[in-house]
Amino acid sequence: MPDTDFGCLPTVIGSMPHTDPESACAQVITYLKDIPAWPQLPRRSFLENMCVQYSQGFPGLVTESERIYVDRSQDLSRPLERLYAAYLKNDIDEYPVTPEYAAGLHSFLALAGLSPLAVKGQVTGPVTWGLTVTDETRRAVLYDDTLADAAAKLLRLKAGWQEKKLRQISRNTIIFVDEPYMEAYGSSSFIAVSRERVISLLEEVFGGISGLKGVHCCGNTDWSVLLDTSADIVSFDAYNYARSLSLYPAEVKRFLDRGGAIAWGIVPNNEEALAKESAASLKDRLEEAMAPLTRKGIPFKQLIERGLLTPSCGLASVSTEEASARALELLVALSAKMRKRYI
């Protein structure tokens, strides 16, 4: 496994409130010198919605009136054959993410003079994608075995293509697989899919990532599922759900002992909370979030060394670019405090 001793360096989940990709990239690289991430811009275009963004090329996909769905009345055999052929050959260039779907990514790739320690990208996870995208009858793709498998393979190719492009900036890459819909797993009947199936779909996507691979869920979930995957990084909302991870101390310990890292989403992504917090208050909050795990036998030093710091989720939820800058200021200041005190 590549090095995961991040020592509480900062990065972001991905989305930003900007509509101008160059402005978004400028804000990212102003604050995140060590691990910048390309900005997703869902307010710029429906095509940059986190599920639409990686849908390009999916068999039978229809985009209309800010809705995407798979039209199963079409003959999907040929596009499925094309997808599986690309998958078997690992031909990632067959399924790129074009500028129309990710202006922030392409503006980021055009930047000159960057020399970060690592660079981060992100792709929507197969569970979230499969629950959001439906067929023409509004049945989620996740519940169709053929389409769910095809979705995981498409996302794998998209992740691999993105990683290849990001290596133009740094040979050290981190690709997060974003799974917000895993919040519903285990707590309701909303996700009627087995644990084994969830892990299998995630592992399909992870298989296309040769650098560090992370998985992000911004709510409460059954963390044992995600910790049992081959992910190198598990990312969670530590600002609102700090206790959720501490309910799985044995799984967290195994994960860290095998070289895994935790991304602590400790900076809030809403303006009311941002106005109330400081780097000092967030430092206290982060240490409080780590305390239940240390009381259960996980060394504090290990949590610090194998820790990334992020906002609680994407920053597209804030209403202004000034608010996202405030979140990044707090994030960077908090990282500096933690590293000065403990690294």
C-alpha positions in Angstrom: 0.0 0.0 0.0 1.3 3.5 -0.7 2.1 5.8 2.2 -1.0 6.9 4.2 0.9 8.8 7.0 -0.8 12.1 6.1 -0.3 13.6 9.6 -3.6 15.6 9.4 -2.9 17.3 6.1 -6.0 19.0 4.6 -7.9 18.2 1.4 -11.5 18.5 0.3 -14.4 16.2 -0.7 -14.8 17.8 -4.2 -17.8 20.0 -4.9 -17.6 23.8 -4.7 -20.3 26.5 -5.0 -18.6 28.2 -8.0 -19.9 28.3 -11.5 -16.6 29.5 -13.0 -14.1 26.6 -13.1 -11.0 28.8 -13.2 -12.2 30.7 -10.1 -12.9 27.4 -8.3 -9.4 26.0 -9.2 -7.8 29.2 -8.0 -9.5 28.9 -4.6 -8.5 25.3 -4.3 -4.8 25.8 -5.0 -4.6 29.0 -2.9 -5.4 26.9 0.2 -4.5 23.3 -0.5 -0.9 23.3 -1.4 -0.2 19.7 -0.4 -3.2 17.7 -1.5 -5.4 19.8 -3.9 -8.5 18.3 -5.4 -10.2 19.2 -8.7 -13.5 21.0 -8.1 -16.9 19.6 -9.0 -19.3 22.4 -10.0 -22.9 21.2 -9.8 -24.3 24.7 -9.9 -22.6 25.3 -13.3 -24.6 22.6 -15.1 -26.9 19.7 -14.5 -24.2 17.6 -16.2 -22.0 18.2 -13.2 -24.4 16.7 -10.8 -22.4 13.9 -9.0 -24.3 11.1 -10.7 -24.8 12.7 -14.2 -21.1 13.6 -14.3 -20.0 9.9 -14.6 -23.0 8.7 -16.7 -21.5 9.6 -20.1 -21.4 6.5 -22.3 -23.6 4.3 -20.2 -25.7 2.0 -22.3 -29.2 3.3 -23.1 -28.8 6.5 -21.1 -31.2 9.3 -21.8 -30.8 12.9 -20.5 -33.8 15.1 -20.5 -35.3 17.9 -18.4 -32.7 17.5 -15.7 -33.3 13.8 -15.4 -31.3 10.9 -16.5 -32.6 7.4 -16.9 -31.8 4.2 -18.8 -34.3 3.4 -21.6 -34.5 -0.4 -21.5 -36.8 -0.4 -24.5 -33.7 0.2 -26.6 -31.5 -2.7 -27.7 -28.7 -2.4 -25.1 -26.7 -5.4 -26.4 -24.2 -3.5 -28.5 -23.5 -0.7 -26.1 -23.1 -3.3 -23.3 -20.7 -5.3 -25.5 -18.7 -2.1 -26.1 -18.5 -1.4 -22.4 -17.5 -4.9 -21.5 -14.9 -5.0 -24.2 -13.3 -1.8 -22.9 -13.5 -3.2 -19.4 -11.7 -6.4 -20.4 -9.0 -4.5 -22.2 -8.9 -1.9 -19.4 -9.3 0.7 -22.2 -9.9 3.7 -20.0 -9.7 6.1 -22.9 -13.0 4.7 -24.3 -14.9 6.4 -21.4 -13.4 9.8 -20.6 -15.0 12.5 -18.5 -15.3 15.4 -21.0 -15.1 19.1 -20.3 -18.9 19.4 -20.8 -19.4 17.1 -17.8 -16.4 18.3 -15.6 -15.2 21.8 -16.4 -13.5 21.9 -13.1 -11.4 18.8 -13.8 -10.2 20.1 -17.2 -9.4 23.5 -15.8 -7.5 21.9 -13.0 -5.5 19.7 -15.4 -4.5 22.8 -17.4 -2.9 24.5 -14.3 0.8 25.0 -14.5 3.5 25.0 -11.9 1.8 22.8 -9.3 4.1 20.5 -7.2 1.8 18.9 -4.6 2.6 15.9 -2.4 -0.5 14.2 -3.9 -3.5 15.1 -5.9 -7.1 14.0 -5.2 -10.0 13.2 -7.5 -13.4 11.6 -6.9 -16.0 9.4 -8.6 -19.5 8.6 -7.6 -19.9 5.2 -6.0 -21.8 2.3 -7.6 -24.4 2.1 -4.8 -25.3 5.8 -4.9 -25.1 5.9 -8.7 -27.2 2.8 -9.0 -29.9 4.1 -6.6 -30.1 7.5 -8.3 -30.2 6.4 -11.9 -33.3 4.5 -12.8 -34.8 2.8 -15.9 -37.8 4.3 -17.7 -40.2 2.8 -15.1 -38.2 4.5 -12.3 -36.8 1.3 -11.0 -33.3 1.9 -9.6 -30.5 0.5 -11.8 -29.0 -1.0 -8.6 -31.8 -3.7 -8.6 -31.0 -4.9 -12.1 -28.0 -7.2 -11.9 -26.9 -6.5 -15.5 -27.2 -2.8 -15.3 -25.7 -2.6 -11.8 -22.6 -4.6 -12.9 -22.3 -2.4 -16.0 -22.5 0.7 -13.8 -19.7 -0.5 -11.6 -17.6 -1.3 -14.6 -18.2 2.1 -16.2 -17.3 3.9 -12.9 -14.2 1.8 -12.7 -13.1 2.9 -16.1 -14.0 6.6 -15.3 -11.9 6.3 -12.1 -9.0 4.9 -14.0 -9.1 7.5 -16.7 -9.3 10.3 -14.1 -6.3 8.8 -12.2 -4.3 8.7 -15.4 -5.0 12.4 -16.1 -4.2 13.5 -12.5 -0.8 11.8 -12.7 0.1 14.7 -15.0 0.1 16.8 -11.8 1.5 14.3 -9.3 2.5 10.6 -9.4 0.8 10.3 -6.0 -3.0 10.1 -6.6 -5.9 9.7 -4.3 -9.3 8.8 -5.8 -12.4 8.9 -3.5 -15.4 6.8 -4.3 -18.3 8.9 -2.9 -21.2 6.9 -1.4 -23.6 9.3 0.3 -26.5 6.8 -0.1 -24.7 4.4 2.1 -26.2 6.5 4.9 -29.4 4.5 4.4 -27.6 1.1 4.5 -28.4 -0.9 7.6 -30.7 1.7 9.1 -33.7 1.2 6.9 -35.1 -1.0 4.1 -34.1 1.7 1.5 -31.1 -0.3 0.3 -32.4 -3.8 -0.2 -28.9 -5.1 -1.2 -26.7 -7.5 0.7 -23.5 -6.6 2.4 -21.6 -8.9 0.0 -23.2 -7.2 -3.0 -22.3 -3.7 -1.7 -18.7 -4.8 -1.1 -18.5 -6.5 -4.5 -19.7 -3.4 -6.4 -17.3 -1.2 -4.5 -14.4 -3.6 -5.1 -15.1 -3.5 -8.8 -14.6 0.3 -8.9 -11.6 0.1 -6.6 -10.0 -2.4 -9.0 -9.6 0.4 -11.5 -7.6 2.6 -9.1 -3.8 1.9 -8.8 -3.0 4.7 -6.3 -4.7 5.4 -3.0 -8.4 4.7 -3.0 -10.9 6.2 -0.5 -14.5 5.8 0.2 -16.6 8.7 1.5 -20.0 8.7 3.3 -21.3 11.9 4.8 -23.9 10.3 7.1 -24.2 7.5 9.6 -23.8 4.0 8.2 -22.7 0.5 9.0 -19.0 1.4 8.9 -18.0 -2.2 9.2 -19.0 -2.7 5.6 -16.8 0.1 4.3 -13.9 -0.8 6.6 -14.0 -4.4 5.3 -13.3 -3.2 1.7 -9.8 -2.7 0.3 -10.1 1.1 0.6 -7.0 2.8 1.9 -9.0 5.8 3.3 -12.4 5.9 4.9 -13.9 9.4 5.0 -16.7 10.5 7.2 -18.6 13.5 8.6 -16.9 13.9 12.0 -18.5 17.3 12.6 -22.1 15.9 12.8 -21.5 12.1 13.3 -18.4 11.9 15.4 -19.6 8.9 17.5 -20.7 6.8 14.5 -17.2 5.5 13.7 -16.4 4.8 17.3 -19.1 2.2 17.4 -16.8 -0.1 15.4 -13.5 0.0 17.3 -12.3 -3.5 16.4 -12.9 -2.8 12.7 -11.2 0.6 12.9 -8.2 -0.9 14.6 -7.8 -3.7 12.0 -8.2 -1.0 9.2 -5.5 1.2 10.7 -3.2 -1.7 11.5 -3.3 -2.8 7.8 -2.2 0.7 6.8 -5.6 2.5 6.4 -6.2 6.2 7.1 -9.2 8.1 8.3 -10.3 11.4 6.7 -12.0 13.4 9.5 -14.7 15.7 8.0 -14.4 18.1 10.9 -15.0 21.5 9.2 -18.8 22.2 8.8 -20.1 22.8 5.3 -22.9 25.2 6.2 -22.6 28.9 6.8 -24.3 29.1 10.2 -21.9 26.6 11.7 -18.9 28.1 10.0 -19.7 31.5 11.5 -19.5 29.9 15.0 -16.3 28.0 14.7 -12.6 28.8 14.9 -9.5 26.7 14.4 -9.2 26.3 18.1 -12.8 25.2 18.6 -12.5 22.7 15.8 -9.3 21.3 17.3 -11.2 20.7 20.5 -14.0 19.1 18.6 -11.6 16.9 16.6 -9.8 15.7 19.7 -13.2 14.9 21.3 -14.1 12.9 18.2 -11.0 10.9 18.4 -11.3 10.3 22.2 -13.8 7.4 22.1 -11.5 5.4 19.8 -8.4 6.1 22.0 -10.4 4.9 25.0 -11.1 1.6 23.1 -7.4 0.9 22.6 -6.5 2.8 19.4 -3.4 4.9 19.9 -3.9 8.6 19.5 -0.6 8.9 17.7 -1.9 6.4 15.1 -5.1 8.4 14.5 -3.0 11.6 14.0 -0.5 10.1 11.7 -3.1 8.2 9.7 -5.4 11.2 9.5 -6.6 13.5 6.8 -8.7 16.6 7.6 -11.6 17.7 5.3 -14.8 19.5 5.3 -17.7 17.4 6.5 -18.9 17.0 2.9 -18.8 18.9 -0.3 -18.7 22.7 -0.2 -21.4 23.2 -2.9 -23.8 23.3 0.0 -22.7 26.8 0.9 -24.2 29.8 -0.9 -21.1 31.9 -1.7 -17.5 31.6 -2.8 -16.7 33.6 0.3 -18.2 30.9 2.5 -16.2 28.2 0.9 -13.1 30.3 1.3 -14.0 30.5 5.0 -14.3 26.8 5.3 -10.9 26.3 3.6 -9.3 28.9 5.9 -10.5 27.0 8.9 -9.4 23.7 7.5 -5.9 24.9 6.8 -5.6 26.6 10.1 -6.8 23.5 11.9 -4.3 21.3 10.1 -1.5 23.7 11.0 -2.5 23.6 14.7 -2.7 19.8 14.8 0.6 19.3 13.0 2.4 21.9 15.2 1.1 20.2 18.3 1.4 16.5 17.4 3.6 15.9 14.3 
